[in-house]
Amino acid sequence: MNDDGDPKIYLLPNLMTAGNLFCGFAAILKILEGALVQSSDVDRAAYFFHFAIWCILASCIFDALDGRVARMGGHESPFGREFDSIADIVSFGVAPALLVYRIVLEKFPNGGWIIASFYLVCGALRLARFNCLAAANSTAANTEFKGFPIPAAAGVIASITLCLLWFDQNGREIGNGKWVLPPLMVFLSMMMFSGFRYPSFKAISIRTKRSLPKFIVIVALVLFTVIYYQWMPAVIFISYLLYGFLRPFLSRKMKEEIEDELEEEDTAESP
């Protein structure tokens, strides 16, 4: 706090959060632009929807970076946590709900808006609950999530929509696969408050060390994702979603191998 009682704002972490918010707002604008021209110019509308999807996925990247930058510099703060939640509700709540509503839910005027609103409300409640849990038990919040996190839920929706557009030869519109999106949105809304636990991977930072074989696998995965960008993001996000169902059945050693939880590092960093 300064002399006036205002909280300190650390530059780099909050720049990442601002990038998240900017991308979310850009996604909303592009969805609205696409809606305005969809009836007259399908190709241009498809461009706007593609742009919006990439903005949502870019928000996921910014969201993954802001906390890591803050922890690397020891600059975690209540202000950053609240700012992050505000950005998340725009990028991962409003933008995906509006995207799915425009693509398919608007065809159901009596129920479509309810599904989109249900996802948005669940996302907002999920963020509020996370902030309460993080304030009460910061250690647990840094190691795993209880329930499916909303950035990952938005990533699932955006990446599957991108994949469905790719299935169309010209990438202009989504075929019958679009009917997957409404039940998926309801399912993800409920998963946010499920008892399944997901690793946060917050321990991974620039100081994280990996063996050469693991490093090669990670590089190969990144290159493969860049080459097959149309469907690989969907594979990654769906794999994370399914991992929550498989995690209770894995041994502790296997979970540590997958989640890269290095107890030696945690012990060394403990006061």
N, C-alpha and C positions, 0 to 999 in steps of 0.2 A: 504493500500500500504506500502511496505517496502522502504528502502532507494534507491533501484534500480528501483522503480516504478512498481514492480511485485505485482499483487493482492494477498491478503491473501487467503489461501485455508483452510477452516474449515474442520477438519478431518472427523467427523462422518457423516455429511450430504453428503459429497463428496464420502465417502466410500460406502454409499447406492447407489449413482449414478454410481459409478464404478461397483458395483454389478449388476446393471441394464445393463450396457454396456457389462459386462462379459457374462451375461446370453444371451443377444442378439447375441453376437458373437458365443457363443457355439451353439445356435440354428442354425445359418447359417452353421457352420461346420457340424453339424449332418444331416442337410438337404442335403448337398453336399455328405456326406458319404452314406446316404441312396440312393441317386440318382445313385451312382456308383455301388451299389450291388443289386439294385432293380430287374434287369433282371435275376440275377443268384441266389439270396437268398432273397426271399420275406419276410421271417420271420425276418431276420436281418435288412432289410430295414424298416420294420414296427417298430422295436425297435428304430431305429435312428429317425424316424418321431415322435414317441411318446416322445422321449427324447427332441426333438426340441420343441414340443408343450408345454411341461412342463417348458422348459427354457423361452419361451415367457410369460407364465403365471407367472413364478417367477419374470420376469422383471417387470410385472405389480405391484407386491408386493413391490419390491425395489423402484419403481417409487412413490408409495403411501407413502413410509416411508421417502424418502430423504427430501421432503419439510417439513414434520411434525417435523423431527429431527432438521432441520434448524430453524423453527419458535419457537420451544420449547426453544432453546438456544439463540434466537435472532441473529442467524448467517446467515440470508438471505443475498445474495450478487449477484451482476451482474455476477460474475464468475460462481457461482453455477447455475444460470439460464441458462447461455450459455452451460455449461457442460451438464446440464440435457437435453437440446434440442439435443445436439450431440448424447448422449446416446439413446434418444428416437427415432431418425431417424433410428438408427441401429436396435434397438430391436422391434420397433413398425411400422417401415416402410419397411426396407429391409427384415427382417426375415419373416414377414407374406406374403409379396409379393412373395418371393422366395418359401415359403411353398406351397401357392396356385398354383403358376406356375408349380411347380414340380408335384403336385398331378393331376392337370386337364388342366391347360392352355397350357402346352407344346404340347398338342394334336392339338392346333390351331396355327401353326407356323406363320401365317400371322396376327393374331389378339391377341393371348394370351399374348405376351410380351407387347402389347400396354395397355391391361387392368392392368397388374402388374405394368407397369411404371406409368400409370395414378394414381393408388393408392399411389405409392411412391412419386410422385411429389405433389399430393394433401396433403399428410402427411407433407412433408417438408414445403410447403406454409402455412399449418395450424400452424405449430410450429413457423414459422417466424412471422406470424400475432399475435399469442398469446404473443410472447415476446414484440412486439410493443405495444399491448394493455396493457400488464402488466406494462411496463415502463411508459405509459401515465396515467394509472389509476389502481394502485396496489390494492385498496380496492375492486373494482368490480371484478378483476381477482381472488381475494381470496375467493369470495363468490359463483361465478357461472362461467360456461363456455358458451360462445356463439358458437354454433356449437358443434358437437359431438367430444369429445377429442380423439386424436389418440391412447393413451394407451387403452382406452375402445374399440376402433375399432379393435385393434389388439387382445384384449381379446375376442371379439365376434368371430373373425375368428378362433383363436386358440381353443376356447372352443367348437365351433360347429364342427370343424374338429375332435376334440377328441371324441365328442359325436357320430359322424358318424362312426368313427373307432370302437367305442364300439358296435354300432348296428351290425357290422359284428361279427359273433360268435367267431372267432379266433382273432379279432382285427388286421388282417393282411392287409386289404385293404378297401377302401371306395367304396361302391356300387354306384347305380345311384344317391344317395344323393349328390355326389360330384358336380353335375351340379348346385347345389344351390350356390356354392362358387363364381363363376365368377360374377353373377349379384349382389350377396351380397357385393362383394368387390367394385363394381361400386357404389352401393347405399351408402355404408359407406363413399366412397370418396366424394360424394356430400353432405352427412350429415355433414361432417367436416366444410363446409362453409354455412350450413343452418342457418336460423334465430332462430332455436329452442335453448332454454337455458337449461343447465343441472347444477344441484348443484355440487359444487366441493368437498363438505364434508371436506374442509381443516380446518374447525373449530374443528373437532373431534381430540382430542389428549389424552395423558395420564391423563390430568387434567379434561377431560370431565366427567360430572356426569350424571347418568341415574337412573331412578326409578327401583325398584326391578323387576316389570313385564317386562320392556323393557330389562333389563339385562338378564332375563331368556330367552326371545325371541331371543336375540342376540346369547347367548350360544347355544341354540337349533339349530339355523341356522348354526352356525359354525360346530357343531357336524354332522348335517345332510349333510353338504357339504363334510366333511371328509369321511363319510360313503359312500355317493353316488357321489364320485369324478368324475365318468365318465360323468355325465350329469348335475350335479348341477352348475358347473361354467357357463355352457351355459345358464341356467335359470337365473342366477344372472346378467350376462352381457346383455342378451336380455331384461330383466326387466328394466335395466337402460336405454337401448336404447328406449324402448317404453314409459318410463316415461316422456321423453322429449315431446312426443306428447300429453300426458295427462296433463302435468303440467299447461298449460295455463287455463285449465278448473277447476282447484282445487281452493278451497278457501285459503286465506292466513293462516288460522289456520291449515288447513289440510296439507299445504305445510310445515309449521313449525314442525308439528308432524312427518312428513316423513323425512324431511331433518335435523332435530335436530338443527335448528337455534335458539339458545338461546339469545334473545335480551338482557337479563339481563347481560350475560357474556360479550357481545359486548360493552354494556354501561360501565361496570366496567373496561374494559381494555382500553377504549378510554382515550386519554390524556386530 
